[in-house]
C-alpha cells in the first residue's frame, strides 16, 4: 500500500507548525494533529510491523527527527522531542511553501 515519503511528511509538518503560535510542537502533538492537517494514505494509517502500538506515519515522524531529514525544509528537531521551524531566508521559505503545495496536491490525487 502506498505511503507518504519522509520528504512529503516533513513538508506537512512544516505546514502544521506554521499554524501553531510558537511554530513548535512536540512529536506527540504532531502525531496527534497531523491526521487533521495532512492527507494520510491508508498505508500511513496501518499499524507498524516493527513498532507495536504505532501507526506507520508515527514512525516516519520520529524518523524525520532522528535522521534530521527535515532540516532542508526548515525544520529543527532538538532534545525533548520538539520540532520547531528554523529562521530561514525568504527565498528558502518560498521554495518550501511551493513544495508543500505540490505535496498536498499529490496527496489528494493518491486518496481520490
TIMI-2910 file (N, C-alpha, C, CB; in pm, 1 decimal, decimal comma, always signed):
<rs>
+----------+----------+----------+----------+----------+----------+----------+----------+----------+----------+----------+----------+------+
!      n_x !      n_y !      n_z !     ca_x !     ca_y !     ca_z !      c_x !      c_y !      c_z !     cb_x !     cb_y !     cb_z ! resn !
+----------+----------+----------+----------+----------+----------+----------+----------+----------+----------+----------+----------+------+
!    +82,9 !   -118,0 !     +0,0 !     +0,0 !     +0,0 !     +0,0 !    +88,0 !   +125,3 !     +0,0 !    -94,7 !     -0,7 !   +121,1 !  Unk !
!    +47,7 !   +225,9 !    -76,3 !   +125,7 !   +349,9 !    -87,8 !   +133,1 !   +423,2 !    +45,6 !    +64,8 !   +441,8 !   -194,4 !  Unk !
!   +254,7 !   +475,7 !    +73,2 !   +277,2 !   +553,3 !   +195,8 !   +340,5 !   +686,9 !   +160,0 !   +367,4 !   +475,2 !   +295,8 !  Unk !
!   +323,8 !   +783,0 !   +248,7 !   +381,5 !   +916,1 !   +230,1 !   +531,4 !   +910,0 !   +259,8 !   +310,9 !  +1021,3 !   +321,7 !  Unk !
!   +611,5 !   +970,8 !   +173,1 !   +756,3 !   +970,1 !   +191,4 !   +796,6 !  +1060,3 !   +307,9 !   +826,9 !  +1015,0 !    +62,5 !  Unk !
!   +919,9 !  +1041,4 !   +356,4 !   +971,2 !  +1129,3 !   +462,8 !   +971,4 !  +1274,8 !   +416,3 !  +1114,2 !  +1086,5 !   +504,9 !  Unk !
!  +1008,1 !  +1297,5 !   +293,1 !  +1011,7 !  +1433,8 !   +238,6 !   +873,3 !  +1497,1 !   +245,7 !  +1062,8 !  +1433,2 !    +92,5 !  Unk !
!   +773,7 !  +1426,9 !   +193,3 !   +638,2 !  +1481,2 !   +193,5 !   +586,1 !  +1499,9 !   +336,0 !   +544,4 !  +1389,4 !   +114,8 !  Unk !
!   +619,4 !  +1406,2 !   +425,3 !   +574,9 !  +1417,3 !   +564,8 !   +641,5 !  +1537,5 !   +631,6 !   +607,0 !  +1287,1 !   +643,4 !  Unk !
!   +770,0 !  +1559,4 !   +603,3 !   +840,2 !  +1675,8 !   +659,8 !   +773,4 !  +1804,7 !   +614,7 !   +989,3 !  +1675,8 !   +618,3 !  Unk !
!   +733,5 !  +1810,6 !   +489,2 !   +666,5 !  +1929,4 !   +438,0 !   +530,7 !  +1949,7 !   +506,1 !   +648,6 !  +1918,8 !   +286,1 !  Unk !
!   +461,2 !  +1841,1 !   +534,8 !   +333,5 !  +1852,4 !   +605,5 !   +355,0 !  +1901,1 !   +749,2 !   +260,0 !  +1716,7 !   +605,6 !  Unk !
!   +464,7 !  +1857,9 !   +811,3 !   +495,7 !  +1905,1 !   +947,1 !   +526,1 !  +2054,9 !   +944,1 !   +616,3 !  +1826,2 !  +1007,2 !  Unk !
!   +599,1 !  +2101,1 !   +842,6 !   +625,0 !  +2245,0 !   +827,3 !   +492,0 !  +2319,0 !   +816,3 !   +714,2 !  +2273,1 !   +701,8 !  Unk !
!   +402,6 !  +2269,0 !   +734,2 !   +271,1 !  +2331,4 !   +716,7 !   +197,2 !  +2339,0 !   +849,9 !   +187,1 !  +2253,1 !   +613,6 !  Unk !
!   +198,8 !  +2231,5 !   +925,1 !   +131,9 !  +2228,5 !  +1055,3 !   +195,2 !  +2328,5 !  +1151,7 !   +137,3 !  +2087,1 !  +1115,1 !  Unk !
!   +327,8 !  +2330,4 !  +1159,2 !   +396,1 !  +2419,4 !  +1253,1 !   +373,8 !  +2567,0 !  +1219,6 !   +545,1 !  +2389,0 !  +1254,2 !  Unk !
!   +355,6 !  +2597,1 !  +1092,1 !   +327,6 !  +2736,2 !  +1054,0 !   +195,6 !  +2783,2 !  +1113,4 !   +324,4 !  +2750,7 !   +900,8 !  Unk !
!   +108,4 !  +2689,8 !  +1150,9 !    -21,7 !  +2725,0 !  +1207,9 !    -19,4 !  +2733,4 !  +1360,4 !   -125,2 !  +2624,1 !  +1164,6 !  Unk !
!    +90,1 !  +2692,9 !  +1423,4 !    +97,7 !  +2697,7 !  +1569,4 !   +155,1 !  +2832,7 !  +1611,8 !   +184,6 !  +2580,6 !  +1624,8 !  Unk !
!   +110,7 !  +2885,0 !  +1726,6 !   +155,8 !  +3018,5 !  +1769,0 !   +307,8 !  +3032,1 !  +1783,1 !    +91,6 !  +3053,1 !  +1900,1 !  Unk !
!   +373,3 !  +2933,5 !  +1838,3 !   +518,2 !  +2943,5 !  +1859,8 !   +598,3 !  +2874,1 !  +1749,4 !   +555,0 !  +2883,5 !  +1995,0 !  Unk !
!   +530,7 !  +2823,5 !  +1646,7 !   +595,9 !  +2749,6 !  +1537,5 !   +677,8 !  +2632,8 !  +1591,0 !   +686,1 !  +2843,3 !  +1455,7 !  Unk !
!   +621,5 !  +2564,1 !  +1691,3 !   +688,6 !  +2447,9 !  +1750,2 !   +583,5 !  +2352,9 !  +1803,3 !   +786,8 !  +2490,1 !  +1863,3 !  Unk !
!   +619,3 !  +2224,9 !  +1812,6 !   +530,1 !  +2123,2 !  +1868,5 !   +612,4 !  +2000,5 !  +1903,1 !   +415,6 !  +2086,9 !  +1768,9 !  Unk !
!   +565,1 !  +1925,1 !  +2000,6 !   +632,0 !  +1800,3 !  +2035,0 !   +595,7 !  +1693,6 !  +1932,8 !   +593,8 !  +1754,6 !  +2177,8 !  Unk !
!   +672,7 !  +1586,8 !  +1932,1 !   +642,6 !  +1473,7 !  +1843,9 !   +501,7 !  +1422,3 !  +1872,9 !   +747,2 !  +1359,7 !  +1862,0 !  Unk !
!   +465,8 !  +1409,1 !  +1999,9 !   +332,9 !  +1359,0 !  +2036,9 !   +222,8 !  +1451,5 !  +1983,9 !   +321,6 !  +1345,4 !  +2190,4 !  Unk !
!   +244,9 !  +1583,0 !  +1992,6 !   +144,9 !  +1677,9 !  +1941,0 !   +132,3 !  +1666,3 !  +1789,7 !   +182,1 !  +1822,4 !  +1979,8 !  Unk !
!   +244,4 !  +1651,4 !  +1722,1 !   +241,7 !  +1638,0 !  +1576,1 !   +168,3 !  +1510,6 !  +1536,7 !   +385,2 !  +1637,5 !  +1518,2 !  Unk !
!   +198,3 !  +1401,1 !  +1603,5 !   +131,5 !  +1274,4 !  +1573,2 !    -19,0 !  +1286,9 !  +1596,2 !   +189,8 !  +1160,2 !  +1659,5 !  Unk !
!    -57,8 !  +1359,9 !  +1698,8 !   -199,3 !  +1379,3 !  +1727,8 !   -266,9 !  +1469,7 !  +1623,8 !   -216,1 !  +1438,7 !  +1867,5 !  Unk !
!   -198,7 !  +1577,5 !  +1582,3 !   -258,8 !  +1676,8 !  +1493,7 !   -245,3 !  +1646,6 !  +1344,6 !   -198,3 !  +1808,6 !  +1521,1 !  Unk !
!   -142,0 !  +1574,4 !  +1306,2 !   -112,3 !  +1555,5 !  +1164,1 !   -228,6 !  +1498,6 !  +1083,4 !     +5,7 !  +1465,2 !  +1149,8 !  Unk !
!   -302,9 !  +1400,2 !  +1134,5 !   -414,4 !  +1349,3 !  +1053,8 !   -520,8 !  +1455,5 !  +1022,2 !   -479,5 !  +1233,5 !  +1125,7 !  Unk !
!   -527,7 !  +1560,3 !  +1101,8 !   -623,4 !  +1668,9 !  +1076,3 !   -570,7 !  +1768,8 !   +973,5 !   -656,0 !  +1741,7 !  +1206,4 !  Unk !
!   -438,4 !  +1776,0 !   +958,4 !   -375,6 !  +1874,9 !   +871,0 !   -328,9 !  +1818,2 !   +738,2 !   -259,7 !  +1936,8 !   +940,8 !  Unk !
!   -305,9 !  +1690,2 !   +734,5 !   -248,6 !  +1629,2 !   +614,6 !   -339,7 !  +1517,6 !   +565,1 !   -106,5 !  +1574,8 !   +642,7 !  Unk !
!   -328,8 !  +1489,2 !   +439,5 !   -399,8 !  +1375,7 !   +382,3 !   -307,2 !  +1255,7 !   +391,7 !   -444,0 !  +1403,0 !   +233,7 !  Unk !
!   -338,3 !  +1166,3 !   +483,5 !   -256,5 !  +1046,7 !   +502,0 !   -316,3 !   +931,9 !   +421,1 !   -246,5 !  +1008,7 !   +652,4 !  Unk !
!   -230,2 !   +846,8 !   +371,3 !   -275,5 !   +732,7 !   +291,8 !   -318,1 !   +618,1 !   +383,7 !   -164,0 !   +685,8 !   +195,1 !  Unk !
!   -382,2 !   +520,1 !   +326,4 !   -417,4 !   +400,3 !   +404,4 !   -292,5 !   +332,4 !   +457,8 !   -498,6 !   +301,1 !   +318,5 !  Unk !
!   -187,6 !   +333,5 !   +376,8 !    -60,6 !   +274,9 !   +420,0 !     -1,8 !   +347,4 !   +540,4 !    +39,1 !   +276,8 !   +305,8 !  Unk !
!    -16,2 !   +479,9 !   +544,6 !    +32,4 !   +558,4 !   +658,9 !    -41,6 !   +521,1 !   +786,8 !    +16,6 !   +708,6 !   +631,4 !  Unk !
!   -168,3 !   +488,5 !   +773,8 !   -253,6 !   +461,9 !   +890,1 !   -246,8 !   +317,7 !   +939,5 !   -395,8 !   +495,7 !   +856,7 !  Unk !
!   -180,3 !   +230,8 !   +862,0 !   -164,0 !    +92,1 !   +906,6 !    -74,9 !    +86,2 !  +1029,8 !   -104,9 !     +5,1 !   +793,8 !  Unk !
!    -94,5 !    -18,2 !  +1108,4 !     -9,0 !    -38,3 !  +1225,4 !   +131,1 !    -78,4 !  +1178,5 !    -69,1 !   -146,9 !  +1320,7 !  Unk !
!   +231,9 !    -28,0 !  +1246,8 !   +370,9 !    -56,5 !  +1212,7 !   +405,5 !   -200,0 !  +1252,8 !   +466,2 !    +44,2 !  +1282,2 !  Unk !
!   +466,5 !   -275,8 !  +1161,0 !   +507,2 !   -412,1 !  +1197,1 !   +629,3 !   -414,2 !  +1291,2 !   +538,5 !   -491,8 !  +1070,3 !  Unk !
!   +708,7 !   -305,4 !  +1288,5 !   +831,0 !   -303,7 !  +1369,4 !   +815,8 !   -227,6 !  +1500,8 !   +943,2 !   -243,0 !  +1290,0 !  Unk !
!   +711,6 !   -149,2 !  +1514,2 !   +689,1 !    -71,8 !  +1636,7 !   +546,5 !    -97,4 !  +1685,8 !   +712,9 !    +81,3 !  +1612,0 !  Unk !
!   +530,0 !   -195,6 !  +1771,5 !   +395,7 !   -230,1 !  +1819,3 !   +324,6 !   -110,3 !  +1882,2 !   +404,0 !   -343,8 !  +1920,6 !  Unk !
!   +197,0 !    -95,1 !  +1849,0 !   +116,3 !    +12,4 !  +1905,6 !   +127,3 !   +144,5 !  +1832,5 !   +153,8 !    +32,9 !  +2046,3 !  Unk !
!   +207,2 !   +149,7 !  +1726,3 !   +224,2 !   +273,3 !  +1649,7 !   +178,2 !   +253,8 !  +1507,0 !   +370,3 !   +319,4 !  +1652,1 !  Unk !
!   +123,7 !   +358,3 !  +1450,4 !    +90,0 !   +356,4 !  +1308,0 !   +217,2 !   +389,0 !  +1229,2 !    -25,8 !   +458,7 !  +1274,7 !  Unk !
!   +216,2 !   +352,1 !  +1102,7 !   +336,4 !   +372,5 !  +1020,9 !   +376,3 !   +519,9 !  +1012,2 !   +313,9 !   +317,3 !   +880,7 !  Unk !
!   +280,0 !   +612,2 !  +1007,1 !   +317,9 !   +752,9 !   +995,3 !   +384,3 !   +803,0 !  +1123,5 !   +194,9 !   +838,5 !   +962,7 !  Unk !
!   +355,0 !   +741,4 !  +1238,6 !   +424,0 !   +778,6 !  +1362,9 !   +574,0 !   +754,6 !  +1345,3 !   +368,4 !   +696,9 !  +1485,3 !  Unk !
!   +606,4 !   +639,3 !  +1287,0 !   +746,3 !   +602,7 !  +1265,3 !   +814,4 !   +702,9 !  +1172,5 !   +756,5 !   +460,8 !  +1207,0 !  Unk !
!   +743,7 !   +744,7 !  +1067,9 !   +801,5 !   +841,6 !   +973,6 !   +830,1 !   +973,9 !  +1044,3 !   +706,1 !   +864,7 !   +853,4 !  Unk !
!   +735,2 !  +1020,9 !  +1127,2 !   +755,8 !  +1145,9 !  +1201,0 !   +879,3 !  +1134,4 !  +1290,4 !   +630,6 !  +1180,8 !  +1285,8 !  Unk !
!   +890,3 !  +1024,9 !  +1363,6 !  +1006,6 !  +1004,9 !  +1451,3 !  +1136,4 !   +995,8 !  +1370,3 !   +988,3 !   +877,3 !  +1536,0 !  Unk !
!  +1130,6 !   +929,9 !  +1254,2 !  +1249,7 !   +917,8 !  +1169,4 !  +1296,8 !  +1053,9 !  +1118,6 !  +1221,1 !   +825,3 !  +1050,8 !  Unk !
!  +1203,3 !  +1143,0 !  +1089,5 !  +1240,5 !  +1277,0 !  +1042,2 !  +1326,9 !  +1345,6 !  +1147,3 !  +1113,9 !  +1362,6 !  +1011,1 !  Unk !
!  +1289,5 !  +1332,1 !  +1273,6 !  +1370,4 !  +1388,9 !  +1380,7 !  +1502,5 !  +1317,0 !  +1396,1 !  +1295,0 !  +1384,9 !  +1510,8 !  Unk !
!  +1498,4 !  +1184,4 !  +1396,9 !  +1619,9 !  +1105,0 !  +1419,1 !  +1719,9 !  +1119,5 !  +1304,9 !  +1583,9 !   +958,3 !  +1437,0 !  Unk !
!  +1671,7 !  +1128,3 !  +1181,0 !  +1759,9 !  +1134,8 !  +1064,2 !  +1793,0 !  +1277,1 !  +1023,4 !  +1696,7 !  +1063,1 !   +948,0 !  Unk !
!  +1730,9 !  +1375,5 !  +1090,5 !  +1749,3 !  +1516,5 !  +1057,0 !  +1712,9 !  +1543,6 !   +911,2 !  +1893,9 !  +1559,2 !  +1084,0 !  Unk !
!  +1617,4 !  +1467,0 !   +858,3 !  +1579,7 !  +1484,3 !   +718,1 !  +1489,5 !  +1603,9 !   +694,7 !  +1511,8 !  +1360,8 !   +668,3 !  Unk !
!  +1436,8 !  +1665,7 !   +800,8 !  +1351,7 !  +1782,5 !   +784,0 !  +1427,5 !  +1913,2 !   +779,5 !  +1252,6 !  +1787,9 !   +893,5 !  Unk !
!  +1557,9 !  +1911,1 !   +810,6 !  +1633,5 !  +2036,8 !   +820,0 !  +1636,4 !  +2113,0 !   +688,3 !  +1775,4 !  +2008,9 !   +865,0 !  Unk !
!  +1640,5 !  +2043,9 !   +576,0 !  +1644,8 !  +2114,5 !   +447,7 !  +1512,4 !  +2181,5 !   +413,4 !  +1682,8 !  +2018,6 !   +337,2 !  Unk !
!  +1406,6 !  +2149,1 !   +489,8 !  +1275,8 !  +2212,7 !   +468,0 !  +1244,1 !  +2315,4 !   +576,1 !  +1165,6 !  +2106,9 !   +463,5 !  Unk !
!  +1342,3 !  +2346,5 !   +659,0 !  +1322,3 !  +2448,2 !   +760,9 !  +1278,7 !  +2394,0 !   +895,4 !  +1222,7 !  +2545,5 !   +713,8 !  Unk !
!  +1289,2 !  +2262,0 !   +914,8 !  +1254,5 !  +2201,9 !  +1043,5 !  +1379,1 !  +2185,4 !  +1128,0 !  +1184,6 !  +2066,1 !  +1023,9 !  Unk !
!  +1365,7 !  +2210,1 !  +1256,2 !  +1473,9 !  +2186,1 !  +1350,2 !  +1419,3 !  +2093,5 !  +1458,5 !  +1529,2 !  +2320,7 !  +1411,1 !  Unk !
!  +1489,1 !  +1985,8 !  +1485,2 !  +1449,4 !  +1890,2 !  +1587,7 !  +1552,6 !  +1896,7 !  +1698,0 !  +1436,3 !  +1745,2 !  +1530,3 !  Unk !
!  +1507,1 !  +1921,6 !  +1821,0 !  +1602,9 !  +1928,9 !  +1930,9 !  +1554,3 !  +1846,2 !  +2047,9 !  +1625,5 !  +2074,3 !  +1974,2 !  Unk !
!  +1639,1 !  +1829,4 !  +2147,5 !  +1613,2 !  +1744,4 !  +2262,6 !  +1474,5 !  +1761,9 !  +2321,3 !  +1714,2 !  +1770,9 !  +2367,5 !  Unk !
!  +1424,0 !  +1654,7 !  +2379,8 !  +1291,1 !  +1657,2 !  +2438,4 !  +1181,8 !  +1628,0 !  +2337,9 !  +1266,2 !  +1789,6 !  +2501,8 !  Unk !
!  +1219,3 !  +1587,6 !  +2217,7 !  +1120,2 !  +1550,9 !  +2117,2 !  +1038,8 !  +1667,6 !  +2065,1 !  +1028,3 !  +1449,4 !  +2173,2 !  Unk !
!  +1104,2 !  +1782,7 !  +2041,2 !  +1033,4 !  +1902,2 !  +1994,7 !  +1083,4 !  +1940,6 !  +1855,8 !  +1052,4 !  +2020,2 !  +2094,1 !  Unk !
!   +988,1 !  +1963,5 !  +1764,5 !  +1018,3 !  +2019,8 !  +1633,4 !   +986,7 !  +2168,4 !  +1639,1 !   +937,1 !  +1948,3 !  +1519,4 !  Unk !
!  +1067,6 !  +2248,6 !  +1571,1 !  +1034,3 !  +2390,0 !  +1553,4 !  +1081,8 !  +2431,8 !  +1415,4 !  +1099,0 !  +2479,3 !  +1665,1 !  Unk !
!  +1027,2 !  +2543,0 !  +1368,6 !  +1069,7 !  +2596,5 !  +1239,3 !  +1197,9 !  +2675,5 !  +1256,8 !   +959,6 !  +2685,0 !  +1176,6 !  Unk !
!  +1290,6 !  +2656,2 !  +1164,9 !  +1412,7 !  +2736,7 !  +1161,9 !  +1380,4 !  +2873,2 !  +1105,2 !  +1523,7 !  +2667,8 !  +1078,5 !  Unk !
!  +1459,5 !  +2969,9 !  +1141,4 !  +1450,8 !  +3100,6 !  +1077,0 !  +1534,3 !  +3090,6 !   +950,3 !  +1501,0 !  +3217,9 !  +1172,0 !  Unk !
!  +1467,9 !  +3092,6 !   +836,9 !  +1536,4 !  +3077,8 !   +708,7 !  +1515,4 !  +3202,1 !   +622,0 !  +1486,3 !  +2951,8 !   +634,9 !  Unk !
!  +1602,3 !  +3223,5 !   +524,9 !  +1582,2 !  +3334,2 !   +432,0 !  +1449,2 !  +3320,1 !   +357,7 !  +1698,3 !  +3341,6 !   +331,9 !  Unk !
!  +1393,8 !  +3432,3 !   +315,8 !  +1262,8 !  +3432,9 !   +248,4 !  +1261,7 !  +3341,3 !   +126,2 !  +1225,4 !  +3575,6 !   +206,2 !  Unk !
!  +1372,0 !  +3337,3 !    +51,5 !  +1377,7 !  +3252,5 !    -67,8 !  +1355,7 !  +3106,7 !    -29,2 !  +1513,4 !  +3269,1 !   -140,8 !  Unk !
!  +1419,2 !  +3060,4 !    +78,3 !  +1403,5 !  +2922,3 !   +121,4 !  +1258,8 !  +2894,8 !   +161,8 !  +1498,5 !  +2891,3 !   +238,0 !  Unk !
!  +1197,3 !  +2988,1 !   +233,0 !  +1057,9 !  +2970,6 !   +276,4 !   +966,2 !  +2961,0 !   +155,5 !  +1013,6 !  +3087,3 !   +367,9 !  Unk !
!   +987,8 !  +3043,3 !    +54,6 !   +904,6 !  +3038,7 !    -65,6 !   +917,3 !  +2904,0 !   -134,9 !   +942,9 !  +3151,5 !   -162,1 !  Unk !
!  +1038,7 !  +2851,6 !   -144,1 !  +1060,5 !  +2719,8 !   -204,5 !   +990,3 !  +2612,0 !   -122,2 !  +1211,9 !  +2689,0 !   -215,8 !  Unk !
!  +1000,3 !  +2621,9 !    +11,0 !   +935,5 !  +2524,7 !    +98,8 !   +784,3 !  +2529,3 !    +81,1 !   +972,9 !  +2550,9 !   +245,6 !  Unk !
!   +726,2 !  +2648,9 !    +76,3 !   +581,7 !  +2660,7 !    +60,1 !   +535,9 !  +2605,5 !    -74,3 !   +538,7 !  +2806,2 !    +74,0 !  Unk !
!   +612,9 !  +2627,7 !   -178,3 !   +578,6 !  +2571,6 !   -308,9 !   +583,3 !  +2419,0 !   -303,8 !   +674,3 !  +2624,7 !   -417,9 !  Unk !
!   +682,5 !  +2364,1 !   -235,1 !   +693,4 !  +2218,5 !   -222,0 !   +577,1 !  +2162,9 !   -139,9 !   +827,9 !  +2180,0 !   -156,7 !  Unk !
!   +533,4 !  +2235,5 !    -36,4 !   +418,1 !  +2192,6 !    +43,9 !   +293,4 !  +2187,8 !    -43,5 !   +396,0 !  +2288,0 !   +164,7 !  Unk !
!   +272,0 !  +2291,1 !   -121,8 !   +154,3 !  +2295,4 !   -208,4 !   +155,1 !  +2179,2 !   -306,7 !   +148,0 !  +2428,6 !   -284,0 !  Unk !
!   +270,1 !  +2150,0 !   -364,6 !   +281,7 !  +2039,3 !   -458,8 !   +255,4 !  +1906,1 !   -388,3 !   +421,1 !  +2038,9 !   -524,7 !  Unk !
!   +312,5 !  +1886,0 !   -269,7 !   +292,1 !  +1761,3 !   -194,9 !   +145,1 !  +1744,2 !   -158,6 !   +378,9 !  +1759,4 !    -67,3 !  Unk !
!    +77,4 !  +1852,7 !   -123,3 !    -65,0 !  +1846,1 !    -89,1 !   -147,2 !  +1804,8 !   -210,4 !   -114,3 !  +1981,7 !    -35,3 !  Unk !
!   -115,4 !  +1860,8 !   -325,6 !   -188,0 !  +1822,8 !   -448,3 !   -166,1 !  +1676,1 !   -480,4 !   -143,3 !  +1909,9 !   -567,5 !  Unk !
!    -42,6 !  +1628,6 !   -465,3 !    -12,2 !  +1488,1 !   -493,1 !    -84,5 !  +1396,7 !   -395,1 !   +139,4 !  +1463,3 !   -486,6 !  Unk !
!    -89,7 !  +1434,7 !   -268,3 !   -157,4 !  +1353,0 !   -167,4 !   -306,3 !  +1343,7 !   -197,9 !   -135,3 !  +1411,2 !    -26,4 !  Unk !
!   -366,7 !  +1452,2 !   -239,9 !   -509,4 !  +1449,6 !   -272,0 !   -536,6 !  +1355,2 !   -388,5 !   -560,0 !  +1591,1 !   -305,3 !  Unk !
!   -447,3 !  +1356,1 !   -488,9 !   -465,1 !  +1266,2 !   -604,2 !   -456,0 !  +1119,7 !   -561,6 !   -359,3 !  +1296,1 !   -712,6 !  Unk !
!   -367,0 !  +1086,6 !   -469,5 !   -348,3 !   +949,4 !   -423,8 !   -474,4 !   +900,1 !   -352,8 !   -225,8 !   +939,5 !   -330,2 !  Unk !
!   -533,6 !   +985,5 !   -269,9 !   -650,4 !   +945,9 !   -190,9 !   -773,4 !   +932,0 !   -279,4 !   -677,1 !  +1047,8 !    -79,1 !  Unk !
!   -786,1 !  +1016,4 !   -380,2 !   -903,5 !  +1011,4 !   -468,1 !   -894,5 !   +893,0 !   -553,7 !   -916,9 !  +1135,8 !   -552,9 !  Unk !
+----------+----------+----------+----------+----------+----------+----------+----------+----------+----------+----------+----------+------+
</rs>
